[in-house]
Amino acid sequence: MDAYIALTGKAALVTGAASGIGRAIAQLFAQQGAAVAIADVNATDGQALADAIVESGAQAMFEKADVTRTEDARHAVQATIARFGRLDILVNNAGTIRRATVVETSEEEWDLVMAVNVRSAFLFAKHALPMMAAAGGGVVINIASGWGLVGGRRAAAYCASKGAIVQLTRAMALDHAGDRIRVNCICPGDTDTPMLRREAEELGEPAADFLADAARRPLGRIGKPEDIAHAALYLASDASSFVTGTTLVVDGGGLAGT
């Protein structure tokens, strides 16, 4: 284990960690020595992941949480600290998408996307930041999207929500640097997750064709959850000790010519 990126002795809380990118982040953080709290509405897969991490010899817990609810966010933060004695790293990863134009998007769908993607990051940060500040510092990593930096077709609510995350990251980095809290953002490109495959369903496209189109980028493939997890490890570790307020694009070169 490289001491420079090791997370030994630290505790991390990852939202939306029962599958996809969040799952890969939780697994990698545990491998690097962190105690990991998994917050997700999916109790079956979330608890199974926590059990698997514990069986591997690392520390983990599962906390069932509707990330859009104030009380659930507060309780997840408090439960993490109660279990591990600290909270050093918060990863706001929970997300959802609706592939639709503004006209096609219902008010309920708009509110849901904004709640899961933006309100959750606000709520978890609101309750975690004071704890980190009191303990002498910490790290917040927000998972946005390449579509938080450029527009995408038939994804109006999603683009708006991820753009908000990029700006929220910058504002939080400025507000909390004095508390020794670093706040950064990762903007993944298309990554092979259950959510990406659901997009194909929403658009009525065969999954194979949808994924093949998503792979048309300079590096010639779609991302793996592990690609994003390694970026998160860098931002969570001392290797990025002078990095805050930044947006790290991990997309195989997809935005390079945009």
N, C-alpha and C positions, 0 to 999 in steps of 0.2 A: 504494500500500500504506500503510495507516494504521500509523504507527510504534508506536502504543500497543498494537496487537495483533499486530504483526509478530513473527515467530519467527526472524528473520535471525540466523545464527550459532549457532543451537541445534540439537541433535540429539534426535530423538524415536524411541522404540521403541513400536510399536503391535501388540498381539497380535490374532489373528483378523482380520487386515487384508486378506485376499484377497477379501472380499466384504462386502456390507452396510454397516453402520455403520462398521466398522473401515476399510473401503476409502475411504469418504467422508472420514473423519478423516485418513487418510494423504495423500489427494489435497489436502485443504485446507491441512494443515500444510505440505506441500511448496510450495504456491502462496504461502504466507506466509513462505517463506524457510528453513524447517527442512530439515535433512537427515533422511530418514526411513528407519528400519529396519522392514521388514514381516516379522512372525513369524507363520507359519501352517503347518498340516500340508498344506495344498493348494499343492503346489509349482508346478503349472501356472499357476493364476490369480495366485498371489503373485508369481512371477517376472515374469509379464506386466505386472502393475501396476508393479513396480519399473522395468522397462524403459520403460514408458510415461512414468513420472515423469522418468526420466533423459532421455528423448527430448524432453521439454518444457523441458529446461534446468535442472532441479533435481537434487538429490542423493538417491539412494535405493539401498537394497540389500534383498535378500530372504534370509531365514534360515528354512530349513525347521525347524519345531519342533512337537513334541507338547507342548503347553503344560502337560500334567499331569506331565511328567517333570522331575525336578530337574536333570539334566545338560543337558537341552535349554534350560531357562530360564537356567541359568548361562552356557551357551555363547552364547545369543542376546545377553545383556547384554555379555559379553566381546567378541563379534564386532562389536557396535555401536560400542563404544568403540575397538576396534582400527581400524575403518574410518573413523570420524568424529572420533576423538580426544576424545570426550566423550559424556555422556548426561545431558540436561537434563530430558526429559519421558518418563514411562512412562505409556502408556494400556493398562490391563488391560481389554480389550474382548472377548476370546474368550468364547464362550458357547454353550450348547446347552439344549434344552428337551425335556421328556417330558410330554405332556398326559395326566395320569392321577392318580387319587386315590392315597392311601397304599396302599390295599388292592390296587389295580391295578398299582402300581409294583413291579417286581422289585428285589431287593437290588442286582443288577448295574446296573440303570438308575439307581437312587438314587446309587450310588457314582460312576457316570459323570457325572451332572449336577453333583454336588458337586465332583468332581475338575476338570472343565472350568471351572466357574463360580467356584469358591472357591479350591481348591488352586492353580490357576494364578496367581491374583492374589497369593496368599501367596508362591509360589515366585519369581515375577518381582520382586516388591517386596523379598523377602529378599536377592536378589542385586544389585538396582539401588540400594537405599537406601544401603549403605555407600559405593558409588562416588559417588553424589550428595553425600553428606555430606562426603566427602574433597575434593570439588571446590567446596564452598561453598554447595550448595543445589540445589534442583530442584523438580519438580512430578510428582505422581502423580495420575492421573485413573482412577477405577474406574467401569466401566459396570455399573450395577445395573438396576433396572426399577421401574415403578410398583408392580409386585407384590412389591417388596421393602418397600413401605410399607403396602400393604393386601393382603388375601387375594384369591386368584382360584380359581375352580372348576377341578377336574381339572388341577392344576399344582402338586401338593404339593411335590415335590422342587425345582422351579424357584423357587417362592415362598420356600422355606427357604433356598435358596442365595443369592437376591438380598437377602433380609433380612440374611444373614450379611455380604454385601458392604457394605451400608449401615453396619453396626456396625464392621466391619473398618476402613472409612474413618475413622470417628470416632476409633477407638483409635490408628490410625497417625498421624492428624493431631496428636493429643496427644503421642505418643511422639517425633515427629521435628520438631516445630516448632523446637526448639532447634538443629537442624541446618540451619535455613532451608529446610526441605522442606515444601511445601504439599501436602496430600492432600485431594482432593474427590471427589464422587461425582455421576454423572448418572443420573437415573431416567427413561428414555424411556417413553413410552406406545407403543401399537402403531405400529410403523414398517414401511414397505414393504420388507422384506428377504426373502431366500430362507427364513430361519428362520420368519418369520411365515406364509409360504405352506405350509411343512411342517406347521405347526400345524393348518391346515385339513385336510390329509391325515390326520393322526393322529386328528382328531375325526370324520373321515368326512363333512365338510361341503364343499359346492361352494365353491371359492376365492372366486368373486364374491360369494356370500352372506356368507362369513366376513369378507371385507374391508369389505363394506357395513356389517355390524354393528359392526366395529371403528371405523368412521368416525363412529359416533353419539356425538359428543362436542361440547362447545360450539363449537369452531372448525370442525366439520363435515367433517373429513377425517382420514385417518391421517397419521402423520408420514413425512417423507422422511429418508433417511440424512443428507442435508445439514443438516437441522434440528438433528440431534444433533451433527454435526461443528462447527457454528458455536458451540454451547454449549461443546464441548470446546476450541475455539480461545480463547474467553473465559477459561476456567479455566487454560489453558496459558500465557496471555500476561500481560504486566504490568498489563493492565486489571483483573486480579483479585488484585493483589499483597497485599491485606488479607483475602483469602478463604481459609479453610482449615477442614476438618472439616464442610463443608456438603454438603447433598444438594439438587441442582438438578433439579427435575421439569420435563421437557420433553414434554408430553403433550397439547397442545391443549385444556387445561382438563379433562381426563378425571377427575382426582382432586379437582377444586375443590369438588364437592358431596358428596364421599364422607366 
